[in-house]
Amino acid sequence: MKARRIILLAIFILAVCTSRARLNASTCEEPGTIGNDRITNPTQGFDISFQYYLPPCYEKQTDARFPVIYLITMPFESHLDPDQNYPMSLADRLIHQEKLPHVIIIVPSDKVTQGYHAALAMDLVPYVDKNYKTIQDLHYRGVGGISHGGGIASRMALQFPDVFGSLGVLSGGIAEGEKQTVDEWIASIPTRNLPRVRIDVGEQDSGIAPFTQNLVEVLDHHQVPYTLNIEPGDHNWAFWSPRMESYLLWFAEAWK
C-alpha cells in the first residue's frame, strides 16, 4: 500500500510539473486572444465586467494550466497591437519572443467605490479560476495597477494574502486614512504569505507621492521586503509604457 501511494504521488507530481512546463512552450505561432466576460451573479453586490487575454494556442494546450495577472485600471485593448506597450499586446510579443511564460491577463472594469477591491478578490478570482485554465496557487497569481488602480491592487493583496502572491504598484499607494487598516491587515499575515511587492513612481509625480509614501511606511513598519523604483517621470503613460516590460517580467519571476 505504501509503495502504491508513493507511485501515485510521483505520477501526480509529474503531471503537475508537465502541465506547468508547458507554460514555457513557444512553438505556437498563433497570436493570443483578447475577449470580454462578466460575472452575472456577484456575491458582493458589484457587477464586474472584465477583459481577458489568453496566451497562444490556449485551447490546444488541453492539459496546461496558466498563471494569472490581474491588472487594475489598465487600458482595455480592442486588438493586439504590435506597436503598443499595453499589457496584453506586450505580453503576446514577449511570449512569442520566449521572454515571458504563457500567462492569462485579467483587466476588470474600473470602479472607484469602497469595497470594490474585496469584490474583485472574492468574486472575480473564483470565477476566473472556475472558467479559465488557471493555476490555483497564490504564487501563480499576481495583482497590480496604475494610479488609483495601484491602491485597489494594494488592498486586494494585503487584505487577501492567501489569494495573491505578488503586488505591483505603478504610481499608486494608499490614503493616509487607510494606514491603520492596512497596518492591521499586514500584522495578521503569516510571514510565508507576505506578497512580493514592487512599487514604481515618477520623481515629478508630486500628486501621488504622498500615497506611495503611506504604503511604503506601512510596509517598513512590518519589515515587508519590497522593490521601490523612483525614476524621472510624471503621472502619465509616457512614464508607465517603457516600464511595462520589466513590470510583466517581474511578475513572472515568481513562477520559476
PyRosetta script that sets phi, psi and omega in degrees:
from pyrosetta import init, pose_from_sequence

init()
pose = pose_from_sequence("MKARRIILLAIFILAVCTSRARLNASTCEEPGTIGNDRITNPTQGFDISFQYYLPPCYEKQTDARFPVIYLITMPFESHLDPDQNYPMSLADRLIHQEKLPHVIIIVPSDKVTQGYHAALAMDLVPYVDKNYKTIQDLHYRGVGGISHGGGIASRMALQFPDVFGSLGVLSGGIAEGEKQTVDEWIASIPTRNLPRVRIDVGEQDSGIAPFTQNLVEVLDHHQVPYTLNIEPGDHNWAFWSPRMESYLLWFAEAWK")
pose.set_psi(1, -43.7)
pose.set_omega(1, 179.8)
pose.set_phi(2, -61.9)
pose.set_psi(2, -42.9)
pose.set_omega(2, 179.5)
pose.set_phi(3, -63.3)
pose.set_psi(3, -38.4)
pose.set_omega(3, -179.6)
pose.set_phi(4, -64.5)
pose.set_psi(4, -41.1)
pose.set_omega(4, 178.6)
pose.set_phi(5, -62.9)
pose.set_psi(5, -40.5)
pose.set_omega(5, 179.3)
pose.set_phi(6, -62.8)
pose.set_psi(6, -42.3)
pose.set_omega(6, 179.9)
pose.set_phi(7, -63.7)
pose.set_psi(7, -44.8)
pose.set_omega(7, 179.9)
pose.set_phi(8, -63.3)
pose.set_psi(8, -39.2)
pose.set_omega(8, 178.3)
pose.set_phi(9, -64.4)
pose.set_psi(9, -41.8)
pose.set_omega(9, 179.5)
pose.set_phi(10, -63.0)
pose.set_psi(10, -40.3)
pose.set_omega(10, 178.7)
pose.set_phi(11, -64.4)
pose.set_psi(11, -41.5)
pose.set_omega(11, 179.5)
pose.set_phi(12, -62.3)
pose.set_psi(12, -47.5)
pose.set_omega(12, -179.7)
pose.set_phi(13, -61.7)
pose.set_psi(13, -42.0)
pose.set_omega(13, 179.1)
pose.set_phi(14, -62.2)
pose.set_psi(14, -40.3)
pose.set_omega(14, -179.8)
pose.set_phi(15, -64.7)
pose.set_psi(15, -43.0)
pose.set_omega(15, 179.1)
pose.set_phi(16, -63.9)
pose.set_psi(16, -47.6)
pose.set_omega(16, -179.5)
pose.set_phi(17, -61.6)
pose.set_psi(17, -40.9)
pose.set_omega(17, 179.3)
pose.set_phi(18, -62.8)
pose.set_psi(18, -44.3)
pose.set_omega(18, 180.0)
pose.set_phi(19, -61.6)
pose.set_psi(19, -46.3)
pose.set_omega(19, -178.0)
pose.set_phi(20, -71.1)
pose.set_psi(20, -31.2)
pose.set_omega(20, 179.8)
pose.set_phi(21, -62.9)
pose.set_psi(21, -28.5)
pose.set_omega(21, -179.7)
pose.set_phi(22, -67.2)
pose.set_psi(22, -16.2)
pose.set_omega(22, 178.2)
pose.set_phi(23, -59.7)
pose.set_psi(23, -27.6)
pose.set_omega(23, -176.8)
pose.set_phi(24, -91.1)
pose.set_psi(24, -1.0)
pose.set_omega(24, 179.9)
pose.set_phi(25, -65.4)
pose.set_psi(25, 132.6)
pose.set_omega(25, -178.5)
pose.set_phi(26, -129.2)
pose.set_psi(26, 19.4)
pose.set_omega(26, -177.7)
pose.set_phi(27, -77.2)
pose.set_psi(27, -16.8)
pose.set_omega(27, -179.0)
pose.set_phi(28, -75.6)
pose.set_psi(28, 125.6)
pose.set_omega(28, -179.3)
pose.set_phi(29, -95.3)
pose.set_psi(29, -3.5)
pose.set_omega(29, 179.7)
pose.set_phi(30, -73.3)
pose.set_psi(30, 152.9)
pose.set_omega(30, 174.7)
pose.set_phi(31, -75.8)
pose.set_psi(31, 162.5)
pose.set_omega(31, 172.8)
pose.set_phi(32, -71.9)
pose.set_psi(32, -174.6)
pose.set_omega(32, -174.5)
pose.set_phi(33, -126.5)
pose.set_psi(33, 134.5)
pose.set_omega(33, 171.9)
pose.set_phi(34, -107.2)
pose.set_psi(34, 135.7)
pose.set_omega(34, 179.0)
pose.set_phi(35, -150.2)
pose.set_psi(35, 177.3)
pose.set_omega(35, -179.8)
pose.set_phi(36, -126.6)
pose.set_psi(36, 147.1)
pose.set_omega(36, -179.5)
pose.set_phi(37, -150.6)
pose.set_psi(37, 168.2)
pose.set_omega(37, 178.0)
pose.set_phi(38, -154.0)
pose.set_psi(38, 154.5)
pose.set_omega(38, 177.3)
pose.set_phi(39, -95.2)
pose.set_psi(39, 121.6)
pose.set_omega(39, -173.5)
pose.set_phi(40, -91.0)
pose.set_psi(40, -23.2)
pose.set_omega(40, -178.6)
pose.set_phi(41, -130.1)
pose.set_psi(41, 69.9)
pose.set_omega(41, -177.9)
pose.set_phi(42, -70.3)
pose.set_psi(42, 144.8)
pose.set_omega(42, 179.5)
pose.set_phi(43, -85.7)
pose.set_psi(43, -19.9)
pose.set_omega(43, -174.4)
pose.set_phi(44, -100.1)
pose.set_psi(44, 4.1)
pose.set_omega(44, 175.4)
pose.set_phi(45, 87.4)
pose.set_psi(45, 3.0)
pose.set_omega(45, 179.2)
pose.set_phi(46, -108.0)
pose.set_psi(46, 125.8)
pose.set_omega(46, 169.4)
pose.set_phi(47, -71.8)
pose.set_psi(47, 126.2)
pose.set_omega(47, -177.0)
pose.set_phi(48, -120.8)
pose.set_psi(48, 114.4)
pose.set_omega(48, 169.3)
pose.set_phi(49, -106.5)
pose.set_psi(49, 153.0)
pose.set_omega(49, -177.9)
pose.set_phi(50, -153.8)
pose.set_psi(50, 158.9)
pose.set_omega(50, 173.8)
pose.set_phi(51, -106.3)
pose.set_psi(51, 146.7)
pose.set_omega(51, 179.9)
pose.set_phi(52, -130.2)
pose.set_psi(52, 151.6)
pose.set_omega(52, 170.0)
pose.set_phi(53, -118.8)
pose.set_psi(53, 126.8)
pose.set_omega(53, 175.9)
pose.set_phi(54, -110.7)
pose.set_psi(54, 136.3)
pose.set_omega(54, -173.5)
pose.set_phi(55, -70.0)
pose.set_psi(55, 167.2)
pose.set_omega(55, -179.4)
pose.set_phi(56, -53.7)
pose.set_psi(56, 138.9)
pose.set_omega(56, 177.4)
pose.set_phi(57, 57.4)
pose.set_psi(57, 33.3)
pose.set_omega(57, -179.6)
pose.set_phi(58, -54.8)
pose.set_psi(58, -48.7)
pose.set_omega(58, -176.9)
pose.set_phi(59, -70.1)
pose.set_psi(59, -32.3)
pose.set_omega(59, -177.7)
pose.set_phi(60, -73.2)
pose.set_psi(60, -25.3)
pose.set_omega(60, 179.1)
pose.set_phi(61, -85.1)
pose.set_psi(61, 74.2)
pose.set_omega(61, -168.0)
pose.set_phi(62, -64.0)
pose.set_psi(62, -30.8)
pose.set_omega(62, -176.9)
pose.set_phi(63, -99.2)
pose.set_psi(63, -2.9)
pose.set_omega(63, -174.4)
pose.set_phi(64, -82.7)
pose.set_psi(64, 151.5)
pose.set_omega(64, 171.9)
pose.set_phi(65, -126.7)
pose.set_psi(65, 148.9)
pose.set_omega(65, -170.0)
pose.set_phi(66, -126.2)
pose.set_psi(66, 147.6)
pose.set_omega(66, 171.3)
pose.set_phi(67, -68.1)
pose.set_psi(67, 162.3)
pose.set_omega(67, -177.9)
pose.set_phi(68, -131.3)
pose.set_psi(68, 137.1)
pose.set_omega(68, 171.0)
pose.set_phi(69, -116.0)
pose.set_psi(69, 121.7)
pose.set_omega(69, 174.8)
pose.set_phi(70, -94.9)
pose.set_psi(70, 124.1)
pose.set_omega(70, -176.3)
pose.set_phi(71, -121.9)
pose.set_psi(71, 124.3)
pose.set_omega(71, -173.9)
pose.set_phi(72, -103.5)
pose.set_psi(72, 135.3)
pose.set_omega(72, -177.4)
pose.set_phi(73, 58.0)
pose.set_psi(73, 33.3)
pose.set_omega(73, 169.9)
pose.set_phi(74, -88.2)
pose.set_psi(74, 157.6)
pose.set_omega(74, 179.9)
pose.set_phi(75, -64.0)
pose.set_psi(75, 137.3)
pose.set_omega(75, 168.7)
pose.set_phi(76, -71.9)
pose.set_psi(76, 146.1)
pose.set_omega(76, -176.3)
pose.set_phi(77, -122.0)
pose.set_psi(77, 126.5)
pose.set_omega(77, -179.8)
pose.set_phi(78, -80.3)
pose.set_psi(78, -22.8)
pose.set_omega(78, 179.4)
pose.set_phi(79, -160.6)
pose.set_psi(79, 166.1)
pose.set_omega(79, 176.7)
pose.set_phi(80, -79.3)
pose.set_psi(80, 116.6)
pose.set_omega(80, -174.7)
pose.set_phi(81, -105.8)
pose.set_psi(81, 119.3)
pose.set_omega(81, -177.7)
pose.set_phi(82, -69.0)
pose.set_psi(82, -10.8)
pose.set_omega(82, -176.4)
pose.set_phi(83, -109.0)
pose.set_psi(83, 0.8)
pose.set_omega(83, -176.2)
pose.set_phi(84, -110.2)
pose.set_psi(84, 152.2)
pose.set_omega(84, 176.2)
pose.set_phi(85, -102.5)
pose.set_psi(85, 24.4)
pose.set_omega(85, 171.8)
pose.set_phi(86, -64.2)
pose.set_psi(86, 148.9)
pose.set_omega(86, -168.2)
pose.set_phi(87, -54.9)
pose.set_psi(87, -43.9)
pose.set_omega(87, -175.9)
pose.set_phi(88, -70.8)
pose.set_psi(88, -44.6)
pose.set_omega(88, 177.9)
pose.set_phi(89, -62.1)
pose.set_psi(89, -42.9)
pose.set_omega(89, -179.6)
pose.set_phi(90, -67.7)
pose.set_psi(90, -43.4)
pose.set_omega(90, 179.2)
pose.set_phi(91, -58.1)
pose.set_psi(91, -41.2)
pose.set_omega(91, -179.4)
pose.set_phi(92, -62.5)
pose.set_psi(92, -42.2)
pose.set_omega(92, 178.2)
pose.set_phi(93, -65.2)
pose.set_psi(93, -44.1)
pose.set_omega(93, -178.3)
pose.set_phi(94, -64.5)
pose.set_psi(94, -35.6)
pose.set_omega(94, 177.6)
pose.set_phi(95, -64.9)
pose.set_psi(95, -45.3)
pose.set_omega(95, -179.7)
pose.set_phi(96, -69.7)
pose.set_psi(96, -22.8)
pose.set_omega(96, 175.8)
pose.set_phi(97, -86.9)
pose.set_psi(97, 2.4)
pose.set_omega(97, 179.3)
pose.set_phi(98, 63.7)
pose.set_psi(98, 27.1)
pose.set_omega(98, 176.4)
pose.set_phi(99, -95.0)
pose.set_psi(99, -27.0)
pose.set_omega(99, -174.9)
pose.set_phi(100, -126.4)
pose.set_psi(100, 131.9)
pose.set_omega(100, 174.3)
pose.set_phi(101, -62.5)
pose.set_psi(101, 159.2)
pose.set_omega(101, 175.7)
pose.set_phi(102, -59.6)
pose.set_psi(102, 131.9)
pose.set_omega(102, -172.7)
pose.set_phi(103, -145.3)
pose.set_psi(103, 151.0)
pose.set_omega(103, 170.9)
pose.set_phi(104, -98.2)
pose.set_psi(104, 135.0)
pose.set_omega(104, 176.1)
pose.set_phi(105, -117.4)
pose.set_psi(105, 132.7)
pose.set_omega(105, -179.6)
pose.set_phi(106, -120.3)
pose.set_psi(106, 125.5)
pose.set_omega(106, 177.8)
pose.set_phi(107, -121.4)
pose.set_psi(107, 100.4)
pose.set_omega(107, -179.6)
pose.set_phi(108, -75.3)
pose.set_psi(108, 159.4)
pose.set_omega(108, 174.8)
pose.set_phi(109, -62.2)
pose.set_psi(109, 152.0)
pose.set_omega(109, -174.2)
pose.set_phi(110, -89.5)
pose.set_psi(110, 130.1)
pose.set_omega(110, 174.1)
pose.set_phi(111, -139.1)
pose.set_psi(111, 129.4)
pose.set_omega(111, 175.5)
pose.set_phi(112, -100.9)
pose.set_psi(112, 78.1)
pose.set_omega(112, -174.2)
pose.set_phi(113, -141.4)
pose.set_psi(113, 137.8)
pose.set_omega(113, 179.6)
pose.set_phi(114, -59.9)
pose.set_psi(114, 132.5)
pose.set_omega(114, 178.6)
pose.set_phi(115, 92.8)
pose.set_psi(115, -7.2)
pose.set_omega(115, -177.9)
pose.set_phi(116, -65.6)
pose.set_psi(116, -35.6)
pose.set_omega(116, 179.8)
pose.set_phi(117, -61.1)
pose.set_psi(117, -37.6)
pose.set_omega(117, 179.4)
pose.set_phi(118, -69.7)
pose.set_psi(118, -37.3)
pose.set_omega(118, 177.9)
pose.set_phi(119, -62.9)
pose.set_psi(119, -38.8)
pose.set_omega(119, 178.6)
pose.set_phi(120, -64.4)
pose.set_psi(120, -41.2)
pose.set_omega(120, -179.5)
pose.set_phi(121, -72.4)
pose.set_psi(121, -37.3)
pose.set_omega(121, -171.6)
pose.set_phi(122, -93.1)
pose.set_psi(122, -23.3)
pose.set_omega(122, 179.9)
pose.set_phi(123, -112.1)
pose.set_psi(123, -47.9)
pose.set_omega(123, -174.9)
pose.set_phi(124, -67.8)
pose.set_psi(124, -48.2)
pose.set_omega(124, -176.6)
pose.set_phi(125, -60.8)
pose.set_psi(125, -48.7)
pose.set_omega(125, 178.0)
pose.set_phi(126, -60.9)
pose.set_psi(126, -36.6)
pose.set_omega(126, 179.3)
pose.set_phi(127, -64.3)
pose.set_psi(127, -45.3)
pose.set_omega(127, 179.6)
pose.set_phi(128, -63.6)
pose.set_psi(128, -42.9)
pose.set_omega(128, 179.2)
pose.set_phi(129, -62.4)
pose.set_psi(129, -32.8)
pose.set_omega(129, -178.6)
pose.set_phi(130, -77.8)
pose.set_psi(130, -35.0)
pose.set_omega(130, -170.4)
pose.set_phi(131, -106.0)
pose.set_psi(131, -7.5)
pose.set_omega(131, 179.6)
pose.set_phi(132, -129.9)
pose.set_psi(132, 162.1)
pose.set_omega(132, -174.0)
pose.set_phi(133, -86.4)
pose.set_psi(133, 78.5)
pose.set_omega(133, -175.4)
pose.set_phi(134, -102.6)
pose.set_psi(134, 157.9)
pose.set_omega(134, 166.8)
pose.set_phi(135, -87.9)
pose.set_psi(135, 114.1)
pose.set_omega(135, -172.5)
pose.set_phi(136, -89.4)
pose.set_psi(136, 70.5)
pose.set_omega(136, -177.3)
pose.set_phi(137, -146.8)
pose.set_psi(137, 131.7)
pose.set_omega(137, -174.6)
pose.set_phi(138, -58.4)
pose.set_psi(138, -28.8)
pose.set_omega(138, -179.5)
pose.set_phi(139, -69.9)
pose.set_psi(139, -17.8)
pose.set_omega(139, 178.5)
pose.set_phi(140, -108.0)
pose.set_psi(140, 19.5)
pose.set_omega(140, -179.5)
pose.set_phi(141, -135.3)
pose.set_psi(141, 115.3)
pose.set_omega(141, -179.8)
pose.set_phi(142, -118.9)
pose.set_psi(142, 160.8)
pose.set_omega(142, 177.6)
pose.set_phi(143, -138.1)
pose.set_psi(143, 141.8)
pose.set_omega(143, 179.1)
pose.set_phi(144, -155.0)
pose.set_psi(144, 173.9)
pose.set_omega(144, 179.8)
pose.set_phi(145, -172.0)
pose.set_psi(145, 164.7)
pose.set_omega(145, 178.2)
pose.set_phi(146, -106.7)
pose.set_psi(146, 140.7)
pose.set_omega(146, 174.3)
pose.set_phi(147, 56.8)
pose.set_psi(147, -127.2)
pose.set_omega(147, 179.8)
pose.set_phi(148, -66.1)
pose.set_psi(148, -18.2)
pose.set_omega(148, 173.5)
pose.set_phi(149, -65.8)
pose.set_psi(149, -28.4)
pose.set_omega(149, 174.6)
pose.set_phi(150, -67.7)
pose.set_psi(150, -33.8)
pose.set_omega(150, 175.1)
pose.set_phi(151, -68.0)
pose.set_psi(151, -43.3)
pose.set_omega(151, 176.9)
pose.set_phi(152, -60.3)
pose.set_psi(152, -45.2)
pose.set_omega(152, 179.3)
pose.set_phi(153, -61.6)
pose.set_psi(153, -39.7)
pose.set_omega(153, 179.4)
pose.set_phi(154, -62.2)
pose.set_psi(154, -43.6)
pose.set_omega(154, 178.8)
pose.set_phi(155, -64.6)
pose.set_psi(155, -40.1)
pose.set_omega(155, 180.0)
pose.set_phi(156, -61.0)
pose.set_psi(156, -48.3)
pose.set_omega(156, -175.1)
pose.set_phi(157, -71.4)
pose.set_psi(157, -36.5)
pose.set_omega(157, -172.4)
pose.set_phi(158, -89.3)
pose.set_psi(158, -23.9)
pose.set_omega(158, 173.6)
pose.set_phi(159, -86.5)
pose.set_psi(159, -25.6)
pose.set_omega(159, -177.2)
pose.set_phi(160, -124.6)
pose.set_psi(160, 65.8)
pose.set_omega(160, -175.7)
pose.set_phi(161, -70.1)
pose.set_psi(161, -14.8)
pose.set_omega(161, 176.7)
pose.set_phi(162, -84.5)
pose.set_psi(162, -0.9)
pose.set_omega(162, -178.5)
pose.set_phi(163, -105.8)
pose.set_psi(163, -41.4)
pose.set_omega(163, -173.3)
pose.set_phi(164, -118.9)
pose.set_psi(164, 133.2)
pose.set_omega(164, -179.6)
pose.set_phi(165, -97.9)
pose.set_psi(165, -14.4)
pose.set_omega(165, -178.8)
pose.set_phi(166, -139.7)
pose.set_psi(166, 143.2)
pose.set_omega(166, 178.3)
pose.set_phi(167, -129.8)
pose.set_psi(167, 120.3)
pose.set_omega(167, 178.1)
pose.set_phi(168, -118.7)
pose.set_psi(168, 119.3)
pose.set_omega(168, -175.4)
pose.set_phi(169, -113.7)
pose.set_psi(169, 119.8)
pose.set_omega(169, 175.1)
pose.set_phi(170, -107.2)
pose.set_psi(170, 111.8)
pose.set_omega(170, 176.4)
pose.set_phi(171, 53.3)
pose.set_psi(171, 53.3)
pose.set_omega(171, -179.5)
pose.set_phi(172, -150.1)
pose.set_psi(172, -173.8)
pose.set_omega(172, 179.4)
pose.set_phi(173, 169.5)
pose.set_psi(173, -150.7)
pose.set_omega(173, -178.5)
pose.set_phi(174, -129.3)
pose.set_psi(174, 157.2)
pose.set_omega(174, 179.9)
pose.set_phi(175, -77.3)
pose.set_psi(175, 158.8)
pose.set_omega(175, 178.5)
pose.set_phi(176, -56.4)
pose.set_psi(176, -40.6)
pose.set_omega(176, -178.4)
pose.set_phi(177, -69.8)
pose.set_psi(177, -11.8)
pose.set_omega(177, 179.9)
pose.set_phi(178, -91.4)
pose.set_psi(178, -13.3)
pose.set_omega(178, -169.2)
pose.set_phi(179, -57.4)
pose.set_psi(179, -41.9)
pose.set_omega(179, -178.0)
pose.set_phi(180, -65.6)
pose.set_psi(180, -42.9)
pose.set_omega(180, 179.4)
pose.set_phi(181, -63.2)
pose.set_psi(181, -47.0)
pose.set_omega(181, -179.9)
pose.set_phi(182, -64.9)
pose.set_psi(182, -37.4)
pose.set_omega(182, 176.4)
pose.set_phi(183, -58.3)
pose.set_psi(183, -43.1)
pose.set_omega(183, 179.8)
pose.set_phi(184, -67.3)
pose.set_psi(184, -38.1)
pose.set_omega(184, 176.9)
pose.set_phi(185, -60.2)
pose.set_psi(185, -49.0)
pose.set_omega(185, -176.7)
pose.set_phi(186, -64.5)
pose.set_psi(186, -37.9)
pose.set_omega(186, -179.5)
pose.set_phi(187, -60.4)
pose.set_psi(187, -26.3)
pose.set_omega(187, -177.4)
pose.set_phi(188, -92.6)
pose.set_psi(188, -2.1)
pose.set_omega(188, -177.2)
pose.set_phi(189, -85.1)
pose.set_psi(189, 124.4)
pose.set_omega(189, 173.3)
pose.set_phi(190, -60.6)
pose.set_psi(190, 145.1)
pose.set_omega(190, -177.0)
pose.set_phi(191, -53.0)
pose.set_psi(191, -38.5)
pose.set_omega(191, -177.6)
pose.set_phi(192, -66.4)
pose.set_psi(192, -19.2)
pose.set_omega(192, -177.5)
pose.set_phi(193, -102.9)
pose.set_psi(193, 3.5)
pose.set_omega(193, 178.3)
pose.set_phi(194, -62.8)
pose.set_psi(194, 130.1)
pose.set_omega(194, -178.7)
pose.set_phi(195, -73.7)
pose.set_psi(195, 154.2)
pose.set_omega(195, 166.1)
pose.set_phi(196, -67.8)
pose.set_psi(196, 142.4)
pose.set_omega(196, -176.7)
pose.set_phi(197, -132.9)
pose.set_psi(197, 132.5)
pose.set_omega(197, 172.4)
pose.set_phi(198, -129.7)
pose.set_psi(198, 134.8)
pose.set_omega(198, -179.9)
pose.set_phi(199, -130.0)
pose.set_psi(199, 126.9)
pose.set_omega(199, 175.7)
pose.set_phi(200, -120.7)
pose.set_psi(200, 133.1)
pose.set_omega(200, 178.2)
pose.set_phi(201, -148.5)
pose.set_psi(201, 146.0)
pose.set_omega(201, -179.2)
pose.set_phi(202, -81.5)
pose.set_psi(202, 144.9)
pose.set_omega(202, 179.7)
pose.set_phi(203, -62.2)
pose.set_psi(203, -30.6)
pose.set_omega(203, -178.3)
pose.set_phi(204, -94.8)
pose.set_psi(204, 5.9)
pose.set_omega(204, -177.2)
pose.set_phi(205, -86.9)
pose.set_psi(205, 67.8)
pose.set_omega(205, -174.0)
pose.set_phi(206, -66.8)
pose.set_psi(206, -28.0)
pose.set_omega(206, -178.7)
pose.set_phi(207, -68.2)
pose.set_psi(207, -33.9)
pose.set_omega(207, -176.8)
pose.set_phi(208, -96.2)
pose.set_psi(208, -15.8)
pose.set_omega(208, -175.1)
pose.set_phi(209, -53.3)
pose.set_psi(209, -42.8)
pose.set_omega(209, 179.0)
pose.set_phi(210, -62.3)
pose.set_psi(210, -35.5)
pose.set_omega(210, 179.2)
pose.set_phi(211, -68.1)
pose.set_psi(211, -41.5)
pose.set_omega(211, 176.6)
pose.set_phi(212, -62.4)
pose.set_psi(212, -43.3)
pose.set_omega(212, -179.7)
pose.set_phi(213, -62.5)
pose.set_psi(213, -38.8)
pose.set_omega(213, 177.5)
pose.set_phi(214, -60.1)
pose.set_psi(214, -43.9)
pose.set_omega(214, 179.7)
pose.set_phi(215, -65.1)
pose.set_psi(215, -44.8)
pose.set_omega(215, -179.6)
pose.set_phi(216, -61.1)
pose.set_psi(216, -41.2)
pose.set_omega(216, -178.7)
pose.set_phi(217, -63.8)
pose.set_psi(217, -39.9)
pose.set_omega(217, 179.1)
pose.set_phi(218, -68.4)
pose.set_psi(218, -40.6)
pose.set_omega(218, 177.4)
pose.set_phi(219, -62.7)
pose.set_psi(219, -43.9)
pose.set_omega(219, 179.4)
pose.set_phi(220, -62.7)
pose.set_psi(220, -38.2)
pose.set_omega(220, -178.7)
pose.set_phi(221, -57.9)
pose.set_psi(221, -34.0)
pose.set_omega(221, -179.1)
pose.set_phi(222, -104.5)
pose.set_psi(222, 8.6)
pose.set_omega(222, 179.0)
pose.set_phi(223, 55.3)
pose.set_psi(223, 41.5)
pose.set_omega(223, 175.7)
pose.set_phi(224, -81.1)
pose.set_psi(224, 122.3)
pose.set_omega(224, 179.6)
pose.set_phi(225, -64.1)
pose.set_psi(225, 144.3)
pose.set_omega(225, 176.0)
pose.set_phi(226, -157.7)
pose.set_psi(226, 160.8)
pose.set_omega(226, 173.5)
pose.set_phi(227, -108.1)
pose.set_psi(227, 125.7)
pose.set_omega(227, 179.9)
pose.set_phi(228, -118.1)
pose.set_psi(228, 120.0)
pose.set_omega(228, 178.4)
pose.set_phi(229, -113.3)
pose.set_psi(229, 111.4)
pose.set_omega(229, 176.4)
pose.set_phi(230, -112.2)
pose.set_psi(230, 112.5)
pose.set_omega(230, -173.4)
pose.set_phi(231, -136.2)
pose.set_psi(231, 163.5)
pose.set_omega(231, 180.0)
pose.set_phi(232, -55.6)
pose.set_psi(232, 134.8)
pose.set_omega(232, 179.0)
pose.set_phi(233, 151.2)
pose.set_psi(233, 168.5)
pose.set_omega(233, -178.1)
pose.set_phi(234, -123.9)
pose.set_psi(234, -164.7)
pose.set_omega(234, -175.0)
pose.set_phi(235, -91.0)
pose.set_psi(235, 73.8)
pose.set_omega(235, -175.9)
pose.set_phi(236, -159.5)
pose.set_psi(236, 170.7)
pose.set_omega(236, -177.0)
pose.set_phi(237, -65.6)
pose.set_psi(237, -24.8)
pose.set_omega(237, 177.1)
pose.set_phi(238, -62.0)
pose.set_psi(238, -29.0)
pose.set_omega(238, 176.5)
pose.set_phi(239, -84.1)
pose.set_psi(239, -40.9)
pose.set_omega(239, -174.0)
pose.set_phi(240, -76.8)
pose.set_psi(240, -37.6)
pose.set_omega(240, -173.4)
pose.set_phi(241, -57.2)
pose.set_psi(241, -50.5)
pose.set_omega(241, -177.6)
pose.set_phi(242, -70.0)
pose.set_psi(242, -10.3)
pose.set_omega(242, 179.3)
pose.set_phi(243, -98.5)
pose.set_psi(243, -5.5)
pose.set_omega(243, -173.4)
pose.set_phi(244, -66.4)
pose.set_psi(244, -35.1)
pose.set_omega(244, 179.6)
pose.set_phi(245, -65.0)
pose.set_psi(245, -50.6)
pose.set_omega(245, -179.9)
pose.set_phi(246, -64.5)
pose.set_psi(246, -30.4)
pose.set_omega(246, 178.6)
pose.set_phi(247, -64.2)
pose.set_psi(247, -50.5)
pose.set_omega(247, 178.9)
pose.set_phi(248, -64.8)
pose.set_psi(248, -41.7)
pose.set_omega(248, -179.9)
pose.set_phi(249, -66.9)
pose.set_psi(249, -28.8)
pose.set_omega(249, 176.5)
pose.set_phi(250, -64.1)
pose.set_psi(250, -43.6)
pose.set_omega(250, 176.3)
pose.set_phi(251, -58.0)
pose.set_psi(251, -41.8)
pose.set_omega(251, -175.8)
pose.set_phi(252, -67.5)
pose.set_psi(252, -21.4)
pose.set_omega(252, 179.2)
pose.set_phi(253, -59.6)
pose.set_psi(253, -26.4)
pose.set_omega(253, -179.4)
pose.set_phi(254, -74.5)
pose.set_psi(254, -13.5)
pose.set_omega(254, -174.5)
pose.set_phi(255, -96.1)
pose.set_psi(255, 1.1)
pose.set_omega(255, -177.6)
pose.set_phi(256, -76.5)
pose.dump_pdb("model.pdb")
